[in-house]
Amino acid sequence: MKFFVALLSLIFAVVLASAHDHAGHSDYVVKTNEDLLRYRDECVSQLSIPADLVEKYKQWSFPDDEKTHCYLKCILEKFELFDAAKGFDVHKIHHQLEGDKVDHSDATHGAIENCAKEAAAAGDDACVRAYRGFNCFLKDNIQLVQAGVEKSAK
């Protein structure tokens, strides 16, 4: 009987932890292309990004330099996908890419998790972590990333 109560308690704790883990993500609002344009303007202004870099960003080209690192951090923070202290929010990223009917057990989720882990290992600089994580996922999934913003604009 004690074993049964302990097992039931463990299952209950896991269910609560799982619900808690998802609780902050269920109300995530997928951002649109309009949001991206607004955030781009805000980050460009805030960080004094030169026009030549902005043109590269518009073409989904992100050079490995300090301005770009911090630009991506700024954009990702505004999208609520990255926090300097906590890192990437894998669930919110997946929601942004695939909408509300996302399956957090699929390969895309695993790829996002792997990139978030890779970014976390990039050191203490939040701008570098944001850049590394974003580029990790972008290199194999650029169409999905682009569509994640563009489809929500329709």
Short mmCIF file of the C-alpha atoms (twelve columns), coordinates in Angstrom:
data_MODEL
# 
_entry.id   MODEL 
# 
loop_
_atom_site.group_PDB 
_atom_site.id 
_atom_site.type_symbol 
_atom_site.label_atom_id 
_atom_site.label_alt_id 
_atom_site.label_comp_id 
_atom_site.label_asym_id 
_atom_site.label_seq_id 
_atom_site.Cartn_x 
_atom_site.Cartn_y 
_atom_site.Cartn_z 
_atom_site.pdbx_PDB_model_num 
ATOM 1   C CA . MET A 1   0.000  0.000  0.000   1 
ATOM 2   C CA . LYS A 2   2.845  2.404  0.835   1 
ATOM 3   C CA . PHE A 3   4.399  1.635  -2.532  1 
ATOM 4   C CA . PHE A 4   1.105  2.437  -4.284  1 
ATOM 5   C CA . VAL A 5   0.772  5.776  -2.433  1 
ATOM 6   C CA . ALA A 6   4.398  6.634  -3.224  1 
ATOM 7   C CA . LEU A 7   3.911  5.745  -6.885  1 
ATOM 8   C CA . LEU A 8   0.709  7.768  -7.086  1 
ATOM 9   C CA . SER A 9   2.463  10.724 -5.445  1 
ATOM 10  C CA . LEU A 10  5.315  10.480 -7.933  1 
ATOM 11  C CA . ILE A 11  2.922  10.389 -10.897 1 
ATOM 12  C CA . PHE A 12  1.025  13.372 -9.496  1 
ATOM 13  C CA . ALA A 13  4.278  15.313 -9.023  1 
ATOM 14  C CA . VAL A 14  5.372  14.578 -12.598 1 
ATOM 15  C CA . VAL A 15  2.003  15.667 -13.979 1 
ATOM 16  C CA . LEU A 16  2.119  18.895 -11.963 1 
ATOM 17  C CA . ALA A 17  5.705  19.583 -13.030 1 
ATOM 18  C CA . SER A 18  4.779  18.958 -16.637 1 
ATOM 19  C CA . ALA A 19  1.758  21.248 -16.397 1 
ATOM 20  C CA . HIS A 20  3.868  23.886 -14.694 1 
ATOM 21  C CA . ASP A 21  6.533  23.574 -17.383 1 
ATOM 22  C CA . HIS A 22  3.901  24.237 -20.040 1 
ATOM 23  C CA . ALA A 23  1.962  26.851 -18.085 1 
ATOM 24  C CA . GLY A 24  4.073  29.808 -19.218 1 
ATOM 25  C CA . HIS A 25  3.907  28.735 -22.838 1 
ATOM 26  C CA . SER A 26  0.218  28.119 -23.403 1 
ATOM 27  C CA . ASP A 27  -0.508 31.839 -23.544 1 
ATOM 28  C CA . TYR A 28  2.329  32.657 -25.963 1 
ATOM 29  C CA . VAL A 29  1.089  34.805 -28.841 1 
ATOM 30  C CA . VAL A 30  2.746  33.992 -32.157 1 
ATOM 31  C CA . LYS A 31  4.406  37.099 -33.537 1 
ATOM 32  C CA . THR A 32  3.809  38.337 -37.080 1 
ATOM 33  C CA . ASN A 33  5.869  39.864 -39.850 1 
ATOM 34  C CA . GLU A 34  4.551  43.261 -38.677 1 
ATOM 35  C CA . ASP A 35  6.015  42.525 -35.246 1 
ATOM 36  C CA . LEU A 36  9.340  41.585 -36.843 1 
ATOM 37  C CA . LEU A 37  9.451  44.858 -38.782 1 
ATOM 38  C CA . ARG A 38  8.643  46.874 -35.655 1 
ATOM 39  C CA . TYR A 39  11.198 44.974 -33.565 1 
ATOM 40  C CA . ARG A 40  13.810 45.368 -36.299 1 
ATOM 41  C CA . ASP A 41  13.331 49.146 -36.301 1 
ATOM 42  C CA . GLU A 42  13.516 49.282 -32.510 1 
ATOM 43  C CA . CYS A 43  16.661 47.136 -32.298 1 
ATOM 44  C CA . VAL A 44  18.379 48.933 -35.186 1 
ATOM 45  C CA . SER A 45  17.736 52.261 -33.479 1 
ATOM 46  C CA . GLN A 46  18.649 51.052 -29.993 1 
ATOM 47  C CA . LEU A 47  21.915 49.441 -31.137 1 
ATOM 48  C CA . SER A 48  22.852 51.930 -33.895 1 
ATOM 49  C CA . ILE A 49  23.058 49.190 -36.514 1 
ATOM 50  C CA . PRO A 50  24.483 50.492 -39.819 1 
ATOM 51  C CA . ALA A 51  22.321 50.354 -42.960 1 
ATOM 52  C CA . ASP A 52  24.574 47.816 -44.725 1 
ATOM 53  C CA . LEU A 53  24.022 45.306 -41.898 1 
ATOM 54  C CA . VAL A 54  20.277 45.944 -41.895 1 
ATOM 55  C CA . GLU A 55  20.195 45.075 -45.599 1 
ATOM 56  C CA . LYS A 56  21.984 41.795 -44.858 1 
ATOM 57  C CA . TYR A 57  19.510 40.990 -42.079 1 
ATOM 58  C CA . LYS A 58  16.607 41.574 -44.470 1 
ATOM 59  C CA . GLN A 59  18.150 38.873 -46.687 1 
ATOM 60  C CA . TRP A 60  18.432 36.482 -43.711 1 
ATOM 61  C CA . SER A 61  22.217 36.881 -43.657 1 
ATOM 62  C CA . PHE A 62  23.729 37.345 -40.201 1 
ATOM 63  C CA . PRO A 63  27.496 37.991 -40.105 1 
ATOM 64  C CA . ASP A 64  29.494 36.794 -37.100 1 
ATOM 65  C CA . ASP A 65  30.180 40.185 -35.511 1 
ATOM 66  C CA . GLU A 66  29.333 41.939 -32.261 1 
ATOM 67  C CA . LYS A 67  26.607 44.206 -33.710 1 
ATOM 68  C CA . THR A 68  24.819 41.242 -35.274 1 
ATOM 69  C CA . HIS A 69  25.115 39.147 -32.124 1 
ATOM 70  C CA . CYS A 70  23.417 41.850 -30.055 1 
ATOM 71  C CA . TYR A 71  20.884 42.619 -32.784 1 
ATOM 72  C CA . LEU A 72  19.710 38.998 -32.755 1 
ATOM 73  C CA . LYS A 73  19.580 39.016 -28.956 1 
ATOM 74  C CA . CYS A 74  17.407 42.130 -29.102 1 
ATOM 75  C CA . ILE A 75  15.057 40.638 -31.713 1 
ATOM 76  C CA . LEU A 76  14.779 37.309 -29.899 1 
ATOM 77  C CA . GLU A 77  14.051 39.054 -26.600 1 
ATOM 78  C CA . LYS A 78  11.308 41.126 -28.213 1 
ATOM 79  C CA . PHE A 79  9.848  37.921 -29.661 1 
ATOM 80  C CA . GLU A 80  9.973  36.561 -26.059 1 
ATOM 81  C CA . LEU A 81  12.047 33.606 -27.280 1 
ATOM 82  C CA . PHE A 82  15.274 34.411 -25.452 1 
ATOM 83  C CA . ASP A 83  16.161 35.791 -22.039 1 
ATOM 84  C CA . ALA A 84  19.708 36.817 -21.176 1 
ATOM 85  C CA . ALA A 85  19.537 35.042 -17.811 1 
ATOM 86  C CA . LYS A 86  17.466 31.981 -18.767 1 
ATOM 87  C CA . GLY A 87  18.496 31.425 -22.380 1 
ATOM 88  C CA . PHE A 88  16.150 30.142 -25.074 1 
ATOM 89  C CA . ASP A 89  12.548 29.165 -24.381 1 
ATOM 90  C CA . VAL A 90  12.277 26.015 -26.484 1 
ATOM 91  C CA . HIS A 91  8.489  25.712 -26.168 1 
ATOM 92  C CA . LYS A 92  7.844  29.309 -27.241 1 
ATOM 93  C CA . ILE A 93  10.224 28.954 -30.184 1 
ATOM 94  C CA . HIS A 94  8.357  25.858 -31.289 1 
ATOM 95  C CA . HIS A 95  5.029  27.695 -30.948 1 
ATOM 96  C CA . GLN A 96  6.389  30.590 -33.004 1 
ATOM 97  C CA . LEU A 97  7.478  28.226 -35.756 1 
ATOM 98  C CA . GLU A 98  4.478  25.923 -35.894 1 
ATOM 99  C CA . GLY A 99  1.584  27.699 -34.195 1 
ATOM 100 C CA . ASP A 100 -0.748 26.506 -31.456 1 
ATOM 101 C CA . LYS A 101 -1.103 22.916 -32.647 1 
ATOM 102 C CA . VAL A 102 2.544  22.151 -31.994 1 
ATOM 103 C CA . ASP A 103 3.761  18.663 -31.054 1 
ATOM 104 C CA . HIS A 104 6.543  19.097 -28.510 1 
ATOM 105 C CA . SER A 105 7.635  15.494 -29.006 1 
ATOM 106 C CA . ASP A 106 8.559  15.856 -32.688 1 
ATOM 107 C CA . ALA A 107 11.968 16.162 -34.360 1 
ATOM 108 C CA . THR A 108 11.677 19.942 -34.712 1 
ATOM 109 C CA . HIS A 109 11.361 20.310 -30.957 1 
ATOM 110 C CA . GLY A 110 14.427 18.112 -30.494 1 
ATOM 111 C CA . ALA A 111 16.396 20.244 -32.967 1 
ATOM 112 C CA . ILE A 112 15.404 23.417 -31.108 1 
ATOM 113 C CA . GLU A 113 16.460 21.848 -27.792 1 
ATOM 114 C CA . ASN A 114 19.826 20.824 -29.244 1 
ATOM 115 C CA . CYS A 115 20.481 24.328 -30.534 1 
ATOM 116 C CA . ALA A 116 19.438 25.836 -27.183 1 
ATOM 117 C CA . LYS A 117 21.934 23.547 -25.436 1 
ATOM 118 C CA . GLU A 118 24.648 24.440 -27.935 1 
ATOM 119 C CA . ALA A 119 23.943 28.135 -27.350 1 
ATOM 120 C CA . ALA A 120 24.084 27.731 -23.565 1 
ATOM 121 C CA . ALA A 121 27.563 26.256 -23.933 1 
ATOM 122 C CA . ALA A 122 28.742 29.323 -25.893 1 
ATOM 123 C CA . GLY A 123 29.798 31.199 -22.755 1 
ATOM 124 C CA . ASP A 124 28.635 34.087 -20.612 1 
ATOM 125 C CA . ASP A 125 27.952 36.680 -23.318 1 
ATOM 126 C CA . ALA A 126 24.176 36.720 -23.900 1 
ATOM 127 C CA . CYS A 127 24.588 38.273 -27.358 1 
ATOM 128 C CA . VAL A 128 26.882 35.439 -28.448 1 
ATOM 129 C CA . ARG A 129 24.528 32.810 -27.000 1 
ATOM 130 C CA . ALA A 130 21.563 34.322 -28.860 1 
ATOM 131 C CA . TYR A 131 23.547 34.425 -32.101 1 
ATOM 132 C CA . ARG A 132 24.866 30.856 -31.775 1 
ATOM 133 C CA . GLY A 133 21.453 29.402 -30.954 1 
ATOM 134 C CA . PHE A 134 19.684 31.270 -33.730 1 
ATOM 135 C CA . ASN A 135 22.262 30.333 -36.354 1 
ATOM 136 C CA . CYS A 136 22.344 26.717 -35.206 1 
ATOM 137 C CA . PHE A 137 18.677 26.333 -35.960 1 
ATOM 138 C CA . LEU A 138 18.666 28.609 -39.004 1 
ATOM 139 C CA . LYS A 139 21.352 26.638 -40.854 1 
ATOM 140 C CA . ASP A 140 19.098 23.595 -41.319 1 
ATOM 141 C CA . ASN A 141 15.664 25.178 -40.989 1 
ATOM 142 C CA . ILE A 142 15.685 28.592 -42.678 1 
ATOM 143 C CA . GLN A 143 12.414 27.935 -44.531 1 
ATOM 144 C CA . LEU A 144 10.659 26.983 -41.293 1 
ATOM 145 C CA . VAL A 145 11.999 30.077 -39.510 1 
ATOM 146 C CA . GLN A 146 10.952 32.377 -42.357 1 
ATOM 147 C CA . ALA A 147 7.536  30.726 -42.637 1 
ATOM 148 C CA . GLY A 148 7.050  31.002 -38.861 1 
ATOM 149 C CA . VAL A 149 6.921  34.775 -39.227 1 
ATOM 150 C CA . GLU A 150 5.456  35.066 -42.716 1 
ATOM 151 C CA . LYS A 151 2.498  32.687 -42.294 1 
ATOM 152 C CA . SER A 152 1.298  34.563 -39.217 1 
ATOM 153 C CA . ALA A 153 1.145  37.757 -41.274 1 
ATOM 154 C CA . LYS A 154 -1.574 36.331 -43.566 1 
# 
